[in-house]
């Protein structure tokens, strides 16, 4: 189920993103109020994708001459997922989280808590969130205040998915890259 969800999100993510961008830029009511949605896409899909791609390029560049530095770089890319998975299993084992009644429920909870932190998965899911925001008319004059709670939940989930990446991957990797530069420059 987890692989199916990830594959579904990944396969349609680019189509959804392109549809949103084309619709927004050709929208007859395109105003400066559409910028909140564009900012959401840029900061929650564009920048994380660029980060993961540059990390992968860094890995591929380092691997032929410095395989250990390359492996450290690749390890940082998956650290957020590994830590969130460990926390998830610890909370399940110690009873600190609600017990799952079915495997499906367990898989969905694991997806939301851990798999979401794999490279590109959060980006794809944030593109889907951007579509939800677009469907709610977020950032337009047609936005209904009754939808503000739903918009707030979407924005909070997007924030949670990117928090682990910045804490467990970006900071340590920046230190690693500074060390690489200092040692090999």
N, C-alpha and C positions, 0 to 999 in steps of 0.2 A: 504494500500500500504506500509506504514511504517513497519507494522508487517511482511508483506510478505518479504520485503527487508532484515529486520533483521533476520528473520528465514532462508532465503536463504543463507545469509552470514554465519550465525552460523552453519548451517548444513553442508556446504561444506568447512568450514574454516579448519578443521583438515585434511580433505582429501588433500586440496591444499597445506597446510604446509608440510605434509608428502611427497607429490609428489615432492615438491621443494627440500626438504632436501635429499630425496633418489636420485633424479636426479643430484643434485649438488655433492653429495659424490661419485656417480658412473659415473660422467661426465668424458669423456676421456680427456677433456681439463682442468680438475680441477687444478687450480694453485692458487698461493697466491692472484691473482687478483679476485678470487671468494669471498674473505673475505668481500668486501663491502656489498654483498647481505646477507651473514651470519650475519654480524653486524647489518644490517637493521632488520632482523628477530629477532635477540636476543634483541635489544634495543626497538623495536616497537611492538613486539608480546610477546616475552618471559618474559621480566621484568614486563610489565603491567599486564600480566596474573598472574604472581607470586604475584604481589602487591594486586590484587583483591582477589585472593584465600586466602592470609594471612589475609587480612581485614575480609573476611567472616569467617575464622577460629577464628579470634579474637572476632568477634561478637558472634559466637556460644559458645565460651569458657566463655565469660563474662555474657551471658544472664541468666543462672540459678541463679547466685549469685548477679550479679550487672546489672539488666536490664536497668537501666538508662544509665550507661556507655556503654552498648552494643548498645542501641538505638542511642547514640551520634556517635558511631563508624559507624553504618549503615547509619546514616544521612550524614556523611562526604562522604560516597561512592557515594551518589546521588547529592551532592551539586553542582558539576560542571554542571551536566545536568540541574538542576533547575535554576541555574544562567544563563546559555546559553539560556534556553527556555524563561526566563523572558526578557532577552536582545532582543531576536528574536521578541517576541510579542510587546515589547516596540517600537522597530524600525519599525515594521509593522504599529502599531497604530499611530505613530507620523509622518509617511511618510519618515523616514530617510533611509529606504531601498526601493529598487525597488518594486513596487506593483506586485503581482502575478496575472496573467490573468486567470489561471485555478486552480482548487483544486489540480490537479496532480503536477503542478509547485510549489504550496504552500507547499504540503507535502514533495516534494523533497528538497526544501529549508530548511524546518524545520528539516528534517532528517540530512542534511549536517551541519546545524548550532547547533542543540540541541541534537537530538537522538544519534548522533555520540559520545556524552560524557557519555552515560550510561555505566555501567560496562560491560566489555567484547565486546561491540559493536565496539569500536575503534580497539581493538585487532584483531577481525575478519576481519575488513576492511583493517587493515595493512597487514594481511596475504594475502589478495587479492592484495594489492599494491605490495607486494613482488613478487607475480606471475607476475604482469605487468612488474616489473623491470627485472625479469628473462626472460620474453618474449622479452624484449628490449636488452638482453645480457649485462645488467648492470654489470660492474666489470670484464668483460671478454675481451679477445683480439678482439672478434668479435663485440664489441660495436661500433655503428655508431655514429659519432659526430652529425649527423642531428637529432638524438633522444635525445640530451642533454637537450633541452627545455622541452620535455615531462618528462624526468627523474627529472628535477628540480621541475616541478609542482607536481609530485608524492611525492617527498621528502618534499616539503613545506606543502602539505596537511597532511602528516604524522606528521610533526612537530606541525601544528596547532591543530591536534586532541589530542596530548599528552600534550600540553601546559596547557590547562584548568585543566587537572587532577593533574598536579604537583602544580599548583597555588592554586586551590580551594579545593583539597582533601588531598594531601600528607602533605603539611605544617601544616594545622590545625589539622590533625589527629596525626601527630607526637607530637604536643604540648599536645593534649588530652592524648596520651599514656604516655608522661612524667609525666603529672599530675596524672594519674592512678598509675604509679610506685611510685611517691613521696608520695601519700596519703596512698596507701595500702602496701607499702614495709616494 
